[in-house]
């Protein structure tokens, strides 16, 4: 493998790593919102059940 081919392979690998890091960040942000939405939904469901029986 020539020096130019090695440099191209390294650049492709760095680009792929950067893409994966960006995708991981996106998934983490979505997960944070998911937890908040589930928690608020559960709270509203508990309030609705309590209001029905009181």
Secondary structure, DSSP 8 states (H G I E B T S, - for coil): --HHHHHHHHHHHHHHHHHHHHHHHHHHHHHHHHHHHHHHHHHHHHHHHHHHH-
